[in-house]
């Protein structure tokens, strides 16, 4: 039997610690789109717009606007079961809006002013040092919006949109798709998302995950994870 000296025990321990640290290093960051990269709609402004347009409340539209995560209509759009144009057509019909008004609303909602610029800047900073991806519950027109209107493709390695995959967060299958697409593993990945059930599901899947509350909070918390100060 070989007697282990303190020096040998110290070096063996360090080798395992370094290997564990190497295995656990985060290499891929997934950013949610709506509510993280894109600002949440301002409820006060939304009410002012509705008043200015003279629209009356409609239960299905109100549910979608007030609590989109629980809206079956939004889920069907994000699953790719319904096209995004269905929503605009329904709003035009229920709110009696002219096509010119619908086009105006679309332009307003897709304005660069709707971007969370600190988050976009953070993505640009990370890109090249880490794999950066957008992982979003979103509809069939989102890719065009991300790539052409916002030109975010230059800051990411991959864009994964639920409507194109037929599965939405928090279903673990979309995390499996994300791991396969980026060639990574849960322990090497981090999700930044505003919806707590998605954050909890990512953690249960084995990923690091941060809930977005504000740009400053989100960026600082992600940095803590990347620095290895929090598991």
C-alpha positions in Angstrom: 0.0 0.0 0.0 1.3 3.4 -1.0 1.3 5.9 1.9 -0.3 9.2 0.8 1.8 12.2 1.8 0.0 15.5 2.6 1.5 16.9 -0.6 0.0 14.0 -2.7 -3.4 14.4 -1.0 -3.3 18.1 -1.7 -2.6 17.7 -5.4 -5.2 14.9 -5.9 -7.8 17.1 -4.2 -6.8 20.1 -6.4 -7.0 18.0 -9.5 -10.6 16.9 -8.7 -11.6 20.4 -7.7 -10.2 21.8 -11.0 -11.9 19.1 -13.0 -15.2 19.8 -11.2 -14.9 23.5 -11.8 -14.1 22.9 -15.5 -17.1 20.6 -15.9 -19.4 23.1 -14.2 -18.2 26.2 -16.2 -21.1 28.0 -17.9 -20.5 28.2 -21.6 -23.9 29.0 -23.1 -26.4 31.7 -22.1 -30.0 31.6 -23.3 -32.0 34.9 -23.3 -35.8 35.0 -23.4 -37.2 37.5 -25.8 -40.5 39.0 -24.6 -40.1 40.6 -21.2 -36.3 40.3 -21.3 -34.8 41.5 -24.6 -38.1 43.2 -25.4 -39.8 45.4 -22.8 -43.1 44.4 -21.3 -46.0 46.5 -22.6 -46.7 49.5 -20.4 -50.2 49.0 -19.0 -50.8 52.7 -18.5 -49.9 53.5 -22.1 -52.0 50.6 -23.3 -55.1 52.0 -21.5 -54.5 55.4 -23.0 -54.2 53.9 -26.5 -57.4 51.9 -26.0 -59.2 55.1 -24.8 -57.8 57.1 -27.8 -58.9 54.4 -30.2 -62.3 54.1 -28.6 -62.2 50.3 -28.2 -64.3 48.3 -25.9 -63.1 45.5 -23.7 -63.2 42.0 -25.1 -62.7 39.1 -22.7 -60.3 37.0 -24.8 -58.2 40.0 -25.8 -58.2 41.4 -22.2 -57.0 38.0 -20.9 -54.2 38.0 -23.5 -53.1 41.5 -22.6 -53.3 41.2 -18.8 -52.0 37.7 -18.3 -50.5 36.4 -21.6 -48.8 33.3 -19.9 -52.3 31.9 -19.0 -54.0 32.9 -22.3 -54.9 29.9 -24.4 -54.8 32.1 -27.5 -51.2 33.1 -26.8 -50.2 29.5 -26.1 -51.6 28.4 -29.4 -49.7 31.1 -31.2 -46.5 30.2 -29.4 -47.0 26.5 -30.2 -47.4 27.4 -33.9 -51.0 26.2 -33.9 -52.2 29.7 -34.9 -50.4 32.3 -37.0 -49.7 35.7 -35.4 -51.8 37.3 -38.1 -54.9 35.6 -36.5 -54.4 37.7 -33.4 -54.2 41.0 -35.4 -57.3 40.0 -37.5 -59.2 39.2 -34.3 -58.2 42.5 -32.7 -59.3 44.4 -35.9 -62.6 42.6 -35.9 -63.4 42.8 -32.1 -62.1 46.4 -31.7 -63.4 47.6 -35.2 -60.0 48.9 -36.2 -59.1 49.9 -39.7 -56.2 48.2 -41.5 -54.2 51.5 -41.3 -54.5 51.5 -37.5 -53.4 47.9 -37.3 -50.3 48.7 -39.4 -49.6 51.7 -37.1 -49.9 49.5 -34.0 -47.5 46.9 -35.5 -44.9 49.5 -36.2 -45.2 51.0 -32.7 -44.8 47.6 -31.1 -41.8 46.6 -33.2 -40.0 49.9 -32.7 -36.4 49.8 -31.5 -37.5 51.8 -28.5 -39.2 48.7 -27.2 -35.8 46.9 -26.8 -34.2 46.7 -23.4 -31.0 48.2 -24.7 -28.9 47.3 -21.6 -29.7 43.6 -22.2 -28.9 43.9 -25.9 -25.6 45.5 -25.0 -24.9 42.7 -22.5 -25.6 40.1 -25.2 -23.1 41.9 -27.5 -20.5 41.9 -24.7 -20.9 38.2 -24.0 -21.0 37.1 -27.7 -17.6 35.7 -28.6 -16.8 34.8 -25.0 -19.8 32.5 -24.6 -22.4 30.9 -26.8 -25.4 33.2 -26.8 -28.8 32.1 -27.9 -32.4 33.4 -27.8 -34.9 30.9 -26.5 -38.4 32.3 -26.8 -42.0 31.4 -26.5 -43.1 33.3 -29.5 -45.1 33.2 -32.8 -44.3 32.5 -36.4 -43.3 36.0 -37.3 -40.8 36.4 -34.5 -37.7 35.3 -36.4 -38.2 37.9 -39.0 -38.6 40.5 -36.3 -35.4 39.4 -34.5 -33.3 39.1 -37.5 -34.5 41.8 -39.9 -36.1 44.5 -37.7 -33.9 44.3 -34.5 -30.9 42.8 -36.3 -30.1 40.6 -33.2 -28.6 37.7 -35.2 -25.2 39.4 -35.1 -25.2 38.9 -31.3 -26.3 35.3 -31.1 -25.2 31.9 -32.2 -28.7 30.4 -32.4 -32.4 31.6 -32.3 -34.9 29.0 -31.0 -38.5 30.0 -31.3 -41.3 27.8 -29.8 -43.7 28.2 -32.8 -41.1 26.6 -35.0 -40.5 23.7 -32.6 -44.1 23.0 -31.6 -43.2 23.1 -27.9 -43.1 25.9 -25.3 -41.3 26.6 -22.0 -41.6 25.3 -19.3 -41.9 21.9 -21.2 -38.5 20.2 -20.7 -38.5 19.2 -24.4 -37.7 22.7 -25.5 -34.6 22.7 -23.1 -33.6 19.4 -24.7 -33.9 20.9 -28.1 -31.8 23.9 -26.9 -29.0 21.6 -25.6 -28.9 19.7 -28.8 -28.9 22.8 -31.0 -26.1 24.5 -29.1 -24.1 21.3 -28.4 -24.1 21.9 -24.7 -25.3 20.4 -21.4 -27.7 21.8 -18.7 -24.9 22.3 -16.1 -23.0 24.4 -18.7 -26.0 26.5 -19.6 -27.8 29.5 -18.1 -31.3 30.8 -18.8 -32.4 34.4 -18.3 -36.2 34.6 -18.3 -38.9 36.8 -16.7 -41.5 34.1 -16.1 -40.8 32.2 -12.8 -42.2 28.8 -13.9 -39.8 28.8 -16.8 -36.9 29.6 -14.5 -37.9 26.8 -12.1 -38.3 24.3 -14.9 -34.8 25.2 -16.2 -33.4 24.7 -12.8 -35.2 21.3 -12.4 -33.7 20.4 -15.8 -30.3 21.1 -14.4 -29.5 24.5 -15.9 -28.5 27.6 -14.1 -31.4 30.1 -14.3 -32.0 33.7 -13.4 -35.4 35.4 -13.2 -35.4 38.8 -14.9 -36.8 41.6 -12.7 -34.9 44.6 -14.1 -32.0 45.0 -16.5 -29.5 46.0 -13.8 -30.6 43.1 -11.5 -30.5 40.6 -14.3 -27.1 41.6 -15.6 -25.5 41.6 -12.2 -27.0 38.2 -11.2 -25.9 36.6 -14.5 -22.4 38.0 -13.9 -22.3 36.4 -10.5 -23.2 33.0 -12.1 -20.6 33.4 -14.8 -17.9 34.3 -12.2 -18.7 31.1 -10.3 -19.8 32.9 -7.2 -23.2 31.2 -7.3 -24.3 27.7 -8.5 
